[in-house]
């Protein structure tokens, strides 16, 4: 293993629970040989707080990325376990290990397809429950999170160390455990002259705002609200389709304005950052209530149009209320990634709302990073940070009191 250059695979399966993304990244340390600050990577050393690495930014090169849909039985098991009111210990244990098997198979297929050799793997896991704010349980109040997928299964199968369980260290540092992608956003997209918004639209939509010339402590990041989650559920219920391809159903509908206005009154959308969301807020129960509020007179296409407008409007309002005042100029690059970048109707709605605010929309492909690869690449970088005993969270984004080394390492 070359200390100055590592090939790292990042694994991501998001709140949409539709499959696994793998990104393989070559990461080169910025430190010159013999010049590394001997203190910068020391645990608890104050100079490491708020810094991203030893001496500047690591250099990242995307070598490969692949997407693997969940097998139908595995997807059913994942969806049944998410925010479940009742389940069994046996089911959760089996799902935890089954996901580890699926992740290992996805990485193995990726490296074989592209003829690569890995040094390290970073696995986000499948979020089954995320409670960022303290709540009372068994006599104590605390926040908690759980990402399933047994890391030791991956490590033992592939013969490589695996970093996983990234979010708890940030929660225990006083943060929300999310978003964690801002580190990658800053390393890849920070610009001395241009303000940049990195908007990911997965099951949940989250943004990272980087003012021109900003240091990491000036980054703003938060979950704006539902991304594809509500849209996908409605497409499945109303059209028996896994998602609204290119927003075609929504394009044929008309937004139900009273429903949209009422839905935007949800307390989450008024909460100031830092904030994070998941299926606990915008899962199937929320989507079912949304559908009920549209019925009985609305056409199915109108329901999809309204759900798509909800995603667009919450993104635009989040930017306008909490980001725009901090940007040094109105002209910014609004860079979109995630599955929502393929939804033409959603992108058109975003352009209509954000264009007048000075935002130029573009997919992350236009900046050298495929829209499907960004979150997996982020966890490759976070694994690299952990391996070098460097912090991976951005406290300005998560609300943590201090930077923290994230994750746990499963060895072989």
LODOZA-816845 format. One line per field, with one value per residue (C-alpha): residue in one letter; chain; x, y, z. Coordinates in nm, 2 decimals. Example, Ala and Ser with C-alpha at 12.3 -4.5 7.8 and 13.67 -1.06 7.14 Angstrom:
type = [A  S]
mol = [A  A]
X = [1.23  1.37]
Y = [-0.45  -0.11]
Z = [0.78  0.71]
This chain:
type = [X  X  X  X  X  X  X  X  X  X  X  X  X  X  X  X  X  X  X  X  X  X  X  X  X  X  X  X  X  X  X  X  X  X  X  X  X  X  X  X  X  X  X  X  X  X  X  X  X  X  X  X  X  X  X  X  X  X  X  X  X  X  X  X  X  X  X  X  X  X  X  X  X  X  X  X  X  X  X  X  X  X  X  X  X  X  X  X  X  X  X  X  X  X  X  X  X  X  X  X  X  X  X  X  X  X  X  X  X  X  X  X  X  X  X  X  X  X  X  X  X  X  X  X  X  X  X  X  X  X  X  X  X  X  X  X  X  X  X  X  X  X  X  X  X  X  X  X  X  X  X  X  X  X  X  X  X  X  X  X  X  X  X  X  X  X  X  X  X  X  X  X  X  X  X  X  X  X  X  X  X  X  X  X  X  X  X  X  X  X  X  X  X  X  X  X  X  X  X  X  X  X  X  X  X  X  X  X  X  X  X  X  X  X  X  X  X  X  X  X  X  X  X  X  X  X  X  X  X  X  X  X  X  X  X  X  X  X  X  X  X  X  X  X  X  X  X  X  X  X  X  X  X  X  X  X  X  X  X  X  X  X  X  X  X  X  X  X  X  X  X  X  X  X  X  X  X  X  X  X  X  X  X  X  X  X  X  X  X  X  X  X  X  X  X  X  X  X  X  X  X  X  X  X  X  X  X  X  X  X  X  X  X  X  X  X  X  X  X  X  X  X  X  X  X  X  X  X  X  X  X  X  X  X  X  X  X  X  X  X  X  X  X  X  X  X  X  X  X  X  X  X  X  X  X  X  X  X  X  X  X  X  X  X  X  X  X  X  X  X  X  X  X  X  X  X  X  X  X  X  X  X  X  X  X  X  X  X  X  X  X  X  X  X  X  X  X  X  X  X  X  X  X  X  X  X  X  X  X  X  X  X]
mol = [A  A  A  A  A  A  A  A  A  A  A  A  A  A  A  A  A  A  A  A  A  A  A  A  A  A  A  A  A  A  A  A  A  A  A  A  A  A  A  A  A  A  A  A  A  A  A  A  A  A  A  A  A  A  A  A  A  A  A  A  A  A  A  A  A  A  A  A  A  A  A  A  A  A  A  A  A  A  A  A  A  A  A  A  A  A  A  A  A  A  A  A  A  A  A  A  A  A  A  A  A  A  A  A  A  A  A  A  A  A  A  A  A  A  A  A  A  A  A  A  A  A  A  A  A  A  A  A  A  A  A  A  A  A  A  A  A  A  A  A  A  A  A  A  A  A  A  A  A  A  A  A  A  A  A  A  A  A  A  A  A  A  A  A  A  A  A  A  A  A  A  A  A  A  A  A  A  A  A  A  A  A  A  A  A  A  A  A  A  A  A  A  A  A  A  A  A  A  A  A  A  A  A  A  A  A  A  A  A  A  A  A  A  A  A  A  A  A  A  A  A  A  A  A  A  A  A  A  A  A  A  A  A  A  A  A  A  A  A  A  A  A  A  A  A  A  A  A  A  A  A  A  A  A  A  A  A  A  A  A  A  A  A  A  A  A  A  A  A  A  A  A  A  A  A  A  A  A  A  A  A  A  A  A  A  A  A  A  A  A  A  A  A  A  A  A  A  A  A  A  A  A  A  A  A  A  A  A  A  A  A  A  A  A  A  A  A  A  A  A  A  A  A  A  A  A  A  A  A  A  A  A  A  A  A  A  A  A  A  A  A  A  A  A  A  A  A  A  A  A  A  A  A  A  A  A  A  A  A  A  A  A  A  A  A  A  A  A  A  A  A  A  A  A  A  A  A  A  A  A  A  A  A  A  A  A  A  A  A  A  A  A  A  A  A  A  A  A  A  A  A  A  A  A  A  A  A  A  A  A  A  A]
X = [0.00  0.15  0.11  0.10  -0.15  -0.44  -0.71  -1.03  -1.38  -1.68  -2.01  -2.34  -2.70  -2.93  -3.27  -3.44  -3.33  -3.31  -2.96  -2.59  -2.35  -1.98  -1.72  -1.35  -1.12  -0.75  -0.66  -0.32  -0.20  -0.10  0.19  0.53  0.75  0.92  0.72  0.41  0.31  0.38  0.10  -0.17  -0.30  -0.26  -0.59  -0.71  -0.44  -0.60  -0.45  -0.65  -0.98  -1.16  -0.87  -0.94  -0.61  -0.23  -0.14  -0.41  -0.65  -0.59  -0.62  -0.91  -0.93  -1.25  -1.14  -1.47  -1.83  -2.11  -2.47  -2.62  -3.00  -3.10  -3.24  -3.62  -3.63  -3.35  -3.52  -3.84  -3.65  -3.48  -3.80  -3.98  -3.71  -3.69  -3.88  -4.06  -4.31  -4.25  -3.98  -3.78  -3.43  -3.37  -3.48  -3.26  -2.96  -3.01  -3.06  -2.74  -2.54  -2.72  -2.64  -2.28  -2.28  -2.45  -2.19  -1.90  -2.04  -2.09  -1.73  -1.60  -1.79  -1.67  -1.30  -1.32  -1.51  -1.25  -0.94  -0.86  -0.68  -0.80  -0.62  -0.93  -1.31  -1.55  -1.91  -2.18  -2.43  -2.81  -2.97  -3.25  -3.31  -3.17  -3.27  -3.04  -3.21  -3.22  -3.53  -3.61  -3.57  -3.54  -3.49  -3.23  -3.24  -3.00  -2.97  -2.89  -2.84  -2.81  -2.66  -2.69  -2.44  -2.19  -1.84  -1.66  -1.84  -1.70  -1.35  -1.33  -1.48  -1.25  -0.94  -0.93  -0.99  -1.33  -1.43  -1.79  -2.03  -1.93  -2.22  -2.21  -1.89  -2.04  -2.36  -2.15  -1.96  -2.29  -2.38  -2.66  -2.46  -2.54  -2.47  -2.13  -2.09  -1.97  -1.61  -1.60  -1.80  -1.54  -1.24  -1.36  -1.56  -1.44  -1.34  -1.16  -1.39  -1.72  -1.98  -2.09  -2.40  -2.38  -2.73  -2.78  -3.13  -3.16  -3.44  -3.37  -3.24  -2.94  -2.72  -2.37  -2.31  -1.95  -1.91  -1.63  -1.30  -1.46  -1.28  -1.44  -1.59  -1.80  -1.96  -2.34  -2.50  -2.83  -3.11  -3.36  -3.64  -3.78  -3.59  -3.72  -3.87  -4.22  -4.22  -4.11  -4.36  -4.64  -4.52  -4.53  -4.88  -5.04  -4.87  -4.70  -4.37  -4.05  -4.01  -4.13  -3.88  -3.77  -4.07  -4.30  -4.60  -4.55  -4.50  -4.85  -5.01  -5.09  -4.96  -5.24  -5.15  -5.36  -5.20  -4.85  -4.91  -5.05  -4.76  -4.50  -4.62  -4.45  -4.24  -3.92  -3.91  -3.91  -3.63  -3.30  -2.98  -2.81  -3.09  -3.12  -3.41  -3.49  -3.78  -3.87  -4.00  -4.07  -4.13  -4.43  -4.66  -4.58  -4.63  -4.96  -5.09  -4.98  -5.17  -5.48  -5.46  -5.47  -5.77  -6.04  -6.06  -5.70  -5.57  -5.27  -5.05  -5.15  -5.04  -4.70  -4.67  -4.75  -4.49  -4.23  -4.31  -4.27  -3.91  -3.83  -3.99  -3.82  -3.48  -3.54  -3.67  -3.38  -3.14  -3.32  -3.37  -3.05  -2.78  -2.84  -2.76  -2.42  -2.31  -2.07  -2.24  -2.57  -2.41  -2.34  -2.30  -2.59  -2.45  -2.70  -2.62  -2.82  -3.11  -3.32  -3.07  -3.23  -3.58  -3.63  -3.95  -3.79  -3.49  -3.71  -3.90  -3.57  -3.45  -3.77  -3.73  -3.35  -3.26  -3.41  -3.19  -2.87  -2.82  -2.69  -2.81  -2.59  -2.55  -2.23  -2.13  -2.05  -1.79  -1.63  -1.82  -2.11  -2.43  -2.46  -2.11  -2.08  -2.21  -2.02  -1.70  -1.76  -1.74  -1.42  -1.27  -1.41  -1.26  -0.92  -0.95  -1.03  -0.74  -0.50  -0.66  -0.80  -1.14  -1.41  -1.70  -1.74  -1.88  -2.03  -2.25  -2.35  -2.36  -2.09  -1.89  -1.57  -1.42  -1.42  -1.25  -1.54  -1.60  -1.47  -1.23  -1.28  -0.95  -0.85]
Y = [0.00  0.33  0.59  0.88  0.72  0.48  0.33  0.33  0.20  0.39  0.21  0.39  0.27  0.56  0.64  0.55  0.19  0.11  -0.04  0.00  0.26  0.19  0.45  0.37  0.67  0.72  0.95  1.11  1.29  1.66  1.63  1.62  1.33  1.42  1.73  1.59  1.78  1.52  1.66  1.72  1.36  1.31  1.23  1.53  1.77  2.11  2.19  1.91  2.06  2.20  2.10  1.86  1.69  1.72  2.01  2.12  1.90  1.54  1.49  1.27  1.08  0.88  0.55  0.37  0.37  0.12  0.08  -0.24  -0.27  -0.46  -0.80  -0.78  -0.99  -0.78  -0.45  -0.57  -0.66  -0.32  -0.13  -0.34  -0.27  0.11  0.30  -0.02  -0.01  -0.38  -0.63  -0.92  -0.94  -1.23  -1.03  -0.74  -0.96  -1.14  -0.82  -0.67  -0.97  -1.00  -0.64  -0.70  -0.99  -0.76  -0.48  -0.73  -0.86  -0.51  -0.41  -0.74  -0.70  -0.34  -0.41  -0.72  -0.52  -0.24  -0.44  -0.25  -0.34  -0.18  -0.07  0.02  0.03  0.28  0.16  0.39  0.11  0.12  0.36  0.19  0.46  0.81  1.02  1.32  1.50  1.37  1.18  0.99  0.62  0.38  0.67  0.87  1.13  1.08  1.09  0.77  0.63  0.29  0.20  -0.18  -0.39  -0.60  -0.45  -0.77  -0.97  -0.73  -0.72  -1.10  -1.17  -0.93  -0.94  -0.57  -0.33  -0.16  0.16  0.19  0.33  0.69  0.88  0.81  1.00  1.32  1.27  1.21  1.54  1.72  1.70  1.56  1.28  1.44  1.56  1.40  1.46  1.83  1.72  1.58  1.88  2.12  1.92  1.89  2.20  2.49  2.78  3.11  3.31  3.12  3.04  2.68  2.50  2.12  1.98  1.61  1.47  1.12  0.99  1.29  1.61  1.78  2.08  2.21  2.58  2.70  3.08  3.19  3.16  3.01  2.82  2.50  2.67  2.89  2.60  2.57  2.23  2.07  1.84  2.05  1.78  1.51  1.44  1.14  0.96  1.08  1.09  0.73  0.60  0.78  0.64  0.29  0.34  0.53  0.39  0.06  0.21  0.22  0.59  0.87  0.83  1.18  1.33  1.22  1.17  1.49  1.68  1.57  1.70  2.03  2.13  2.13  2.46  2.43  2.10  2.23  2.54  2.32  2.07  2.35  2.44  2.12  2.22  2.07  2.33  2.61  2.46  2.64  2.45  2.23  1.98  1.63  1.42  1.06  0.82  0.90  1.24  1.18  0.80  0.60  0.74  1.10  1.00  0.83  1.14  1.35  1.13  1.14  1.52  1.52  1.29  1.23  1.47  1.50  1.30  1.08  1.30  1.60  1.42  1.35  1.71  1.84  1.60  1.71  2.07  2.00  1.88  2.18  2.44  2.31  2.31  2.67  2.79  2.63  2.81  3.14  3.16  3.00  3.03  3.33  3.58  3.42  3.42  3.69  3.74  3.64  3.45  3.09  2.74  2.52  2.17  1.88  1.51  1.21  1.04  1.36  1.51  1.27  1.40  1.66  1.80  1.85  2.02  2.25  2.35  2.41  2.63  2.83  2.90  2.93  3.10  3.44  3.41  3.40  3.03  2.85  2.48  2.20  1.83  1.73  1.55  1.89  1.93  1.59  1.38  1.16  1.23  0.87  0.86  1.15  1.00  0.68  0.88  1.08  0.77  0.66  1.00  0.97  0.62  0.77  1.04  0.78  0.55  0.85  0.94  1.27  1.42  1.36  1.58  1.95  2.09  2.39  2.15  1.90  2.13  1.93  2.11  1.99  1.79  1.42  1.11  0.91  0.54  0.21  -0.02  -0.39  -0.55  -0.88]
Z = [0.00  -0.11  0.17  -0.08  -0.32  -0.24  -0.45  -0.25  -0.33  -0.18  -0.14  -0.11  -0.09  -0.01  0.13  -0.21  -0.13  -0.50  -0.51  -0.46  -0.61  -0.61  -0.70  -0.72  -0.66  -0.66  -0.37  -0.36  -0.05  -0.09  0.15  0.00  0.11  0.44  0.48  0.65  0.97  1.24  1.45  1.20  1.21  1.58  1.75  1.95  1.82  1.81  1.47  1.32  1.41  1.11  0.87  0.59  0.57  0.63  0.40  0.16  -0.03  -0.14  -0.52  -0.63  -0.96  -1.04  -1.19  -1.21  -1.10  -1.13  -1.01  -0.90  -0.83  -0.53  -0.59  -0.55  -0.23  -0.07  -0.16  0.00  0.31  0.32  0.27  0.54  0.79  0.73  0.99  1.08  1.36  1.43  1.32  1.47  1.59  1.35  1.05  1.14  1.20  0.87  0.68  0.83  0.70  0.37  0.29  0.37  0.11  -0.15  -0.09  -0.13  -0.45  -0.59  -0.52  -0.66  -0.98  -1.02  -0.97  -1.20  -1.47  -1.47  -1.39  -1.07  -0.74  -0.42  -0.10  0.11  0.11  0.26  0.31  0.42  0.47  0.44  0.68  0.87  1.13  1.18  1.48  1.47  1.76  2.11  2.22  2.54  2.55  2.85  3.08  2.88  2.60  2.31  1.93  1.74  1.39  1.24  0.90  0.83  0.64  0.82  0.74  0.84  0.58  0.31  0.46  0.50  0.15  -0.03  0.19  0.24  0.53  0.54  0.71  0.80  1.06  0.98  1.14  1.52  1.58  1.45  1.66  1.97  1.89  1.91  1.53  1.33  1.18  0.84  0.59  0.55  0.17  0.22  0.27  -0.09  -0.21  -0.07  -0.18  -0.54  -0.60  -0.38  -0.61  -0.53  -0.76  -0.81  -0.55  -0.58  -0.47  -0.47  -0.47  -0.44  -0.51  -0.39  -0.17  0.04  -0.11  0.05  -0.05  0.02  -0.03  -0.08  -0.11  -0.34  -0.16  0.15  0.41  0.54  0.85  0.61  0.43  0.47  0.43  0.52  0.40  0.21  0.24  0.02  -0.30  -0.50  -0.20  -0.22  -0.61  -0.63  -0.38  -0.57  -0.91  -0.76  -0.61  -0.90  -1.21  -1.09  -1.20  -0.98  -1.05  -1.28  -1.56  -1.68  -1.49  -1.77  -1.55  -1.37  -1.70  -1.80  -1.48  -1.31  -0.97  -0.71  -0.55  -0.23  -0.15  -0.22  0.00  0.28  0.25  0.27  0.62  0.76  1.06  0.90  0.62  0.88  1.08  1.05  0.96  1.06  0.99  0.85  0.74  0.63  0.60  0.95  0.83  0.46  0.42  0.32  0.60  0.48  0.12  0.19  0.37  0.08  -0.16  0.06  0.06  -0.32  -0.35  -0.45  -0.74  -0.86  -1.16  -1.09  -1.31  -1.10  -0.79  -0.94  -1.06  -0.71  -0.54  -0.79  -0.72  -0.35  -0.41  -0.63  -0.40  -0.08  -0.25  -0.38  -0.05  0.14  -0.09  -0.08  0.30  0.43  0.16  -0.06  0.21  0.27  -0.09  -0.19  -0.52  -0.68  -0.97  -0.86  -1.01  -0.90  -0.96  -0.93  -0.87  -0.77  -0.94  -0.95  -1.20  -1.46  -1.39  -1.67  -1.51  -1.18  -1.33  -1.53  -1.21  -1.04  -1.32  -1.32  -0.94  -0.91  -1.24  -1.13  -0.81  -1.02  -1.02  -1.33  -1.31  -1.44  -1.37  -1.19  -1.52  -1.66  -1.38  -1.43  -1.18  -1.29  -1.11  -0.99  -0.85  -0.61  -0.28  -0.32  -0.40  -0.08  0.13  -0.04  0.06  0.42  0.44  0.33  0.60  0.87  0.76  0.80  1.14  1.00  1.07  0.81  0.92  0.85  1.18  1.00  0.81  1.08  1.38  1.56  1.83  1.68  1.39  1.45  1.30  1.16  1.14  1.25  1.07  1.00  0.94  0.77]
